[in-house]
Amino acid sequence: MIDFKKNGLVIQESDFGENDKLLIILTERYGKVPVIAKGAKSVRNRHMACSQLFTYASFNLRKKGNYYYITESDLIESYYEIRNDIAKVALASFICDVVNDVCQEESCEDVILKLTLNTLFAIAKDIKPLEFIRACFEMRIASELGFAPNIERCKKCGNKLTDNISLDIIDGVAECEKCRDAIKLTIDPFLERGLEKPIAILSESVSLAIQYISSCKQERYLSFTLDESECDSFYNVCERFLLHQLERGFYSLDFYKTLL
């Protein structure tokens, strides 16, 4: 048996037998940990409060076989405001699903854990509109995973990009309007195969917002404003970019979008 104590965030919960829960907890230094919470479905269980989705707590864990078991738990933050709003629950579920998808077991995931906690706090406290938080999270986690788009200079001519920028959603590189128009006169082997690369056209404001999110200190990634007329474009490109980089969709995102 192996015992250790770590702070962790519950990013997934499911039933495990009649009275127990199977939790996926994102911990400091150890990454994702599969945890059995014995009797946690009972309201009288001492670990019940710390065994809820979105709960951040200090856990004493003991490993037996393929699972860890909670021996002690101490609640740090429940993000209770999220549970009072179905749209917040849906968005927070999507955030946790993304994190569960990209994080590994027995791997230091402190940066992703901190980003997730900051994002859940922003959702709970209405720091920004939900769609704004979602888009910023999508672009920031893509950047933390090493997928930050290169949209400062044109990949063809090297000139600094300003407005009407073409972002290649798959490769994460951009072209200026002049080079984009020129390439239309040539045969692109990718297009010749009957395929079409997804492209997003970015304004200067959206481009600067993406560059800020990708490069700022993590705790400041929501600390900017964007004109309302630019928001839909910003939300769209952040979503498309992350989903293409991860090469998958999420049911939780689909459900969240039905609530908008």
N, C-alpha and C positions, 0 to 999 in steps of 0.2 A: 504493500500500500504506500502511495506517495501523497503527502500532504503539502499544500501551499496556500498562501493567503494573497489574494489579488483583488483590486477593484475591477469591476467589469460591468458591461452593459448588455442586457438581455435583448438580442436582436431577432430571436425566433423562439416561439413556444408551441408545443403540441402536446396532446394527451399521451400518456404512457401508462397503459393499464387503467384500472378503475380510479385510483386516487393520486397517481403520480403525474409529473410533467417531465417532458424532455425539453431542455432549454439549450439554445446555442448562445453562449456568452462570449462577447468580445472583450478580452482582457488585455491589461498592460503586459507587454513583453511576450506573452504566450499565444497571442492571436486568438483564434476561435477555439472554444472549448465546449465539447458536448457534456452536458450536465444533467443528471437525474435529480429532480427535486422531489423527495419522498413525501407523499401526503400533501403536496402543495395545492391540490384542488380543494382542500378543505379550508374554510374561512378561519378555522381555529388553529391551523398549522402555523408554527412560528416562522416559517420561511415563506408563507404565502405572499406577503407584501413585497418581498424581494424577488419573487418568481413570476412577475408580470412583464409582458412585453413593454419595452422602453424604460424599464427600471434600471437605474445605475446604483450599484451597491458594492459593499466590501464583502467578499465571499471567502470563507475557509472551505477548501475543496480537498477531498480525498479520492484518489484514483483506485478503482477496482475494475480490472478487466479493461474494456474499451471505453468506459465512462468514468466521469467524476461524479461525486456525490457531495451535496452541501452538508457540511457539519455545523457551520455557523454563518450567519448573514447579518449585515447591518446596513439599513437603507441609507443612501446618500441623497438621491434625487429620484422622484417618481414621475416628474413631468405631468402632474395630474391635470393641468389645463388642456393637454392634448386630448385626454379621454372624454372631454365634454363637448367635442366638436367632431363630427364624422369626417369632415374634409381634412382636419388636422390628423386624425387617426389614419386616414388613407394615405396622406402624404408621408407621414412618419413611417408607415409600413413600407412604402416604396423606398425611402431612404435606407431602412434596415435591410430590405431585400438586396439592394445594390451592394451594401457593405458585406452582407453574407456571401454574395457572389464573388467579390473581388479579394476578400481576405482569406488567409490560409491558417491552418492549425499549426501550432508550435513555431510561429513566426512573429517577429516584433511588428505589431500593427499600431503603435502608439499614435502615429500621425493621423491615421484613418479614424482611430477611436476619438481623438480630440476633435477632429472635424465633425464627426457624427454627433458628439455631445453639444458642440456649438450650434449645430443645425437644429437639433431637437429643442434646445433652449430658445432659439429664434422663433421656431414654430409655436412653442408653448406661450411665449411672451409677446407674440405679434410684433416682433421687431421690424419686420417688413411684410408686404403682402405674400401670401403663400406661393404664388407663381414665381415671384421674384426670388424667394428663398430656394425654391426647387431648381430654377435655372442656374443660380449661382453655385449651388451644391453640385449639380451635374458637371459644370465646367471645372470646378475646383477639384473634384475627386478624379476627373480625367487627368488633370494636371499632376496631381499627387501620384498617379499611376504611371506617369511618364508620357502621357499622350497630349501634352499642351500643344495647341495648334501654333504654327509659325506664321503669323499674319502681320509681322512688322515690315517685311520686305518681299517683293515679288520674286518668286522662285525662278522666273525666266530672266528678267533683266536686272534684278537686284535693287531696283529703285524702291524708295520708301513708299509704303502704301498709305493712301489717305481715304478716298471715298470710292464707292462702287467696287468693292473688293470681292473677288471670286474665291471662296474657301472650298477647297476639295475636302469634303466631309470624311472620306476614307483615309487619305494620306496626311491630312492636317496641314497642308501647305496652301499658299494663296498666290493669285496672279492679279496684276493690275488690269484695268480695262483694255489698255492698248494691246498687251500680250494675249489676252483672252480673245480679242477680235482677230488677231493675227493667226492664232492656232486654228481658228475655224476654217482657214483657207488651206490647211494641210490635212492629211489623213491621219487620224489618231488610231493607232492599233487597237486600243481599248474599245473605241466606238465601232471599229471595223468588225469586231467579233460580235456585234449586236448588243453590246452592253452600254450602259450609260453611267458615268460616275455621278454620284449625287453632289450637287454644287449648291452652296448658299451664298447669296449676294449680301455683303455686309456694308452698312454705312460706316462712316468714320466713328460715330459715337458708339455703335455696337462693337466695332473692332477694338476701340480703346477700353471698353468695359471688359471684354474678354481678356485683353492683355493685363488689365489690372487684377482681375480675379486670379489669373494664372501666376502672377509674380509677387503679389503683396504678402505681408505676413498673414498667416492663416486666420488669426483672430480678427483681422480687418477685412475679410473677403466679402462682407456684406455692406461695407462702409462706403458706399457711393450711391449716386442717384442717376437715373436715366429718364429722359423725356418720355412721357406716356406714349407718344406717337412711335417710339422706337421699341417699346416693350414686347409687342407680339413677335417681332423679328428676332429679338434677343432670346425670348423664351423658346422659339422654334429651333434656332440653330443650336442652342445648348442641349436640348433634348436629342435632336438628331445626331449631334456629334458623339455624345456619350453612348447612345444605343448602337451606333455603328462601330465604335471602338470595342464595345463589349460583345458585339455580334449577337445580340439577343434583345427580346422585349421582356416586359414585366406585367403580369396580371394586375398587380397592385397599382401600377401606373395607369393602366386602362380603367380601373375602377375609379381612381382619383379623378381622372379627366371627365368621367360621367357626372361628377358632382359640381363641376365648374359652371 
